[in-house]
Amino acid sequence: MAAVSNEKLWIVLNRAHQAIDECLVYNITARGIATSDFIVLEVLLHSAPLAALAISEKTRLAATSVEITISRLRQQKLICAQTRRANEQESFVLTDQGKNLIEWMFAEHLKDIEGIFGILSSEKRFDLYQLLRKVGRNAESRRTMPGVDAGGGLTPWQLRRATEFVRQRMADPITTKEIAASVELSDSYFRRAFKNATGVTPHKWLLGARIKHAQKLLKETAMPMSEIASVTGFGDQSHFSRTFQRTTGVSPRIWQRDHNLR
């Protein structure tokens, strides 16, 4: 049997994780719901009623993002506030409409997961499960997370966590303060450290990530421009089109046409 180096094993494992995550997130948004909305609805399906703080803790979404998501879901009549007693925090539950939506979405989500892992037999899935748990425990025991990088930038784990935080919440308004909190840094230090590590400001990096994701959707889906604008965090189609053209030099439709994508 040919030997596989630890480096190659890590590369394959990391790529598999990214591919699975991108597939699942893409399928959620392709069904017409933002990832953060799905996460909050799913946790309320299994754990309601919950206050905003409890939702934040369970989902690991930043408190501000949870508040924005709750407001949006209430406007869409997918969740509602539960009657509360005096001095109690406001808690939220699913409406019938919200329950029907997330039950359908979650069932489709499970089908997506089954479709990914269905290539493995039950025995191989169990073996993989056991091996990954063992590797995970070993990684946790070896983890060291220094608070700052000696060169004034971000440490590798901080950069990975910050960029992953942004990718997972791309459809929502995100502040640098929230990103900084995800890596346990102050806003001012994070701004300087991020630029030292990447060469660009957090805002510019986020903008680039949103444009890149928009190009992927333009290339691989039939989503309308208004929906692409929403899931990439631009709010409305006009803002999306202006920013896309300012960044790439052409409008989204021309970019799509020139790449022979539709």
Secondary structure as GFF3:
##gff-version 3
##sequence-region A 1 262
A	DSSP	alpha_helix	6	30	.	.	.	ID=ss1
A	DSSP	alpha_helix	35	47	.	.	.	ID=ss2
A	DSSP	beta_strand	50	51	.	.	.	ID=ss3
A	DSSP	alpha_helix	52	59	.	.	.	ID=ss4
A	DSSP	alpha_helix	63	75	.	.	.	ID=ss5
A	DSSP	beta_strand	79	82	.	.	.	ID=ss6
A	DSSP	beta_strand	91	94	.	.	.	ID=ss7
A	DSSP	alpha_helix	96	117	.	.	.	ID=ss8
A	DSSP	alpha_helix	122	142	.	.	.	ID=ss9
A	DSSP	alpha_helix	156	168	.	.	.	ID=ss10
A	DSSP	alpha_helix	176	182	.	.	.	ID=ss11
A	DSSP	alpha_helix	187	198	.	.	.	ID=ss12
A	DSSP	alpha_helix	202	220	.	.	.	ID=ss13
A	DSSP	alpha_helix	225	231	.	.	.	ID=ss14
A	DSSP	alpha_helix	237	248	.	.	.	ID=ss15
A	DSSP	alpha_helix	252	258	.	.	.	ID=ss16
###
